[in-house]
């Protein structure tokens, strides 16, 4: 497998397909529409693995991603990002071709859309459920009301509903934490749904993974669940056996005095997204056992301790250190699979087949 | 300029060319060979800006990068990374075409190279000058001696010298800190040079930027200096006026209650490399004043406070917050230009001309 010559992102198709099946089945069972976020995998082929399940459409995080999936036949796409008015021309064109939905958060942008668009466009009002990143605060119904009115008075804009990302669920460290947070978010969104009589979409991976009741929520749009990653096991969303992607990197040197390995695999492969050890130090990936083609259990005490551009230093237990030789490939679960996949630009399945990503490089 | 529709990495050619000129002139003046590291810019065009200065060759951090620049006519290239024996076939081919130099850190790899190569290959022994990342410790001359002997007894390998990266200079926070650290590294390397009677190459950007005497060092290979970045101003290597690249990102929402802006620009653009505020919080970029086409001074109190995949939150002073409108592009100096450039995959000059990067994407 040529992939071992270079740092490679290995994808276990069976696990990913199972993750998709579980989430799609849950959505059906709990009676919510399923509009999965494709920003994690950004792959046409992996996108196609969702076909066959009842989908309401898909979700992406940029115009470029929407154009990419629209070309592949996806007919209903939400760009889960407040609209950038400078992209109006491209949005207008795409809205003439598919059921395009964008997020809006202010009156001025809505008025400009109404004035300049030639196509009809569907918009969600983004609601900040206390995460503090983006959207009108859930506790500001006056502002939401004003935006609803401006949208409703436009001939070109159609209000699809309220969209909300509870990104603060990522601060959870147990299933109980997630449930507590997401229940409170659902309660807030349900109040707004009742008040404004419009559908509500929400869907961070932690909440969608652990909830078994979405209350009044109409649709969900989780993304990371397709692969999960090491941080999701810490949050409480999944177990290591649910993680569908892992990096394989070659050991190029061993340092016996410190039980550390130097691997070819750095910040341009893993990303610098980090988890924190018990001692408060950042680390960038969790070593798992190699199997013939993919991975088994996490090895406690073996982790990607530091990374620079192309170099990675793996801290080892003494046992693991002496099991490994220079030239061996070791397997590391990424902290944050979305960023690792975006950097790697392609996947290799466990049988060595290459799968493309939107970020695939020319060379 | 189309680049404003999307997050864009703006390159000020004049500043970059001046940085190149300064470093090349310093190397000549101080009598060291200049073998600049191209991992920061990874661009054929920017590489060409170095031609015309007396170069001993160039330095890169991966085989792929070496192949990329070799195709563009570079005839002497150091891959400043311990050789990965699984890439032997490609290394052998490239070594038959150019003066290729690789790093070695252990006897076993050297023996395998000697056994399997068909071409002649130049090798440096990598020395760890106390950084703790890669190389044989400078304080282990016995190990260095053994490696020198094995290399010297090979017909296919030629010893180019000792190679050393003092990456711990990045922990400096003043010119004085850098000088102190690099003087001690140069002293160690000089002892080894005398003992083994071979050339010594070193060259982190902080040391090369502030030193005005390289002692017994034979060649330098700094890379980041071509652009510098915000962290280099903190380390003490440069001033903000020396920084040649900045991100331009569009403001898509304003939050008056917290004086924060939402921009399109996140971890897939900036990278998650961070600096730390006075309050101990991570941040991901420094806002500077917009000028007609590029940037002026850093604005204290305005910085990229948090990033997720595509979202960035900019913390503002009250004044700056009210100067900015939705749709405006703001300019942000990256924390670490190498990683930002690698993610962005291309540059736009201040006049809007696109310059390619090795990581340029297909779409």
Contacts between the chains, C-beta under 8 A, distances in Angstrom:
chain1	res1	chain2	res2	distance
A	4	B	86	6.1
A	5	B	84	7.2
A	5	B	86	4.9
A	5	B	87	5.3
A	5	B	90	7.7
A	6	B	64	7.4
A	6	B	87	7.9
A	39	B	309	6.0
A	39	B	310	7.5
A	61	B	309	5.9
A	61	B	310	4.6
A	62	B	264	7.7
A	62	B	310	5.6
A	64	B	6	7.4
A	64	B	363	7.3
A	68	B	363	6.4
A	81	B	252	7.4
A	81	B	264	7.0
A	81	B	310	6.0
A	81	B	311	7.2
A	82	B	252	4.5
A	82	B	253	5.0
A	82	B	262	6.5
A	83	B	252	7.2
A	84	B	5	7.2
A	84	B	250	5.2
A	84	B	252	5.2
A	84	B	264	5.6
A	84	B	327	7.8
A	85	B	326	7.1
A	85	B	327	5.1
A	86	B	4	6.1
A	86	B	5	4.9
A	86	B	250	5.8
A	86	B	327	6.2
A	87	B	5	5.3
A	87	B	6	8.0
A	90	B	5	7.7
A	105	B	252	7.8
A	105	B	253	4.8
A	105	B	262	8.0
A	106	B	253	6.3
A	106	B	254	7.5
A	106	B	326	6.4
A	108	B	326	6.2
A	109	B	326	6.3
A	132	B	258	7.5
A	133	B	262	7.3
A	133	B	306	7.5
A	133	B	308	6.9
A	133	B	311	5.9
A	133	B	313	6.3
A	134	B	253	6.3
A	134	B	262	5.2
A	134	B	311	6.1
A	137	B	257	7.9
A	167	B	308	6.8
A	250	B	84	5.2
A	250	B	86	5.8
A	252	B	81	7.4
A	252	B	82	4.4
A	252	B	83	7.1
A	252	B	84	5.2
A	252	B	105	7.8
A	253	B	82	5.0
A	253	B	105	4.8
A	253	B	106	6.3
A	253	B	134	6.3
A	254	B	106	7.5
A	257	B	137	7.9
A	258	B	132	7.5
A	262	B	82	6.5
A	262	B	105	8.0
A	262	B	133	7.3
A	262	B	134	5.2
A	264	B	62	7.7
A	264	B	81	7.0
A	264	B	84	5.6
A	267	B	271	6.8
A	267	B	273	7.0
A	267	B	339	5.6
A	268	B	339	6.8
A	268	B	342	5.0
A	268	B	359	7.8
A	271	B	267	6.8
A	271	B	271	7.1
A	271	B	272	6.0
A	272	B	271	6.0
A	272	B	272	4.1
A	272	B	273	5.2
A	272	B	274	7.6
A	272	B	339	7.3
A	273	B	267	7.0
A	273	B	272	5.2
A	274	B	272	7.6
A	306	B	133	7.5
A	308	B	133	7.0
A	308	B	167	6.8
A	309	B	39	6.0
A	309	B	61	6.0
A	309	B	338	5.6
A	309	B	339	6.9
A	309	B	342	7.5
A	310	B	39	7.5
A	310	B	61	4.6
A	310	B	62	5.6
A	310	B	81	6.0
A	311	B	81	7.3
A	311	B	133	5.9
A	311	B	134	6.1
A	313	B	133	6.3
A	326	B	85	7.1
A	326	B	106	6.4
A	326	B	108	6.2
A	326	B	109	6.3
A	327	B	84	7.8
A	327	B	85	5.1
A	327	B	86	6.2
A	338	B	309	5.6
A	339	B	267	5.6
A	339	B	268	6.8
A	339	B	272	7.3
A	339	B	309	6.9
A	342	B	268	5.0
A	342	B	309	7.5
A	343	B	343	7.3
A	345	B	361	7.3
A	358	B	361	7.8
A	358	B	363	6.1
A	359	B	268	7.8
A	359	B	361	5.6
A	360	B	361	6.7
A	360	B	362	5.1
A	360	B	363	7.7
A	361	B	345	7.3
A	361	B	358	7.8
A	361	B	359	5.6
A	361	B	360	6.7
A	361	B	361	5.9
A	361	B	362	6.9
A	362	B	360	5.1
A	362	B	361	6.9
A	362	B	362	5.6
A	363	B	64	7.3
A	363	B	68	6.4
A	363	B	358	6.1
A	363	B	360	7.7
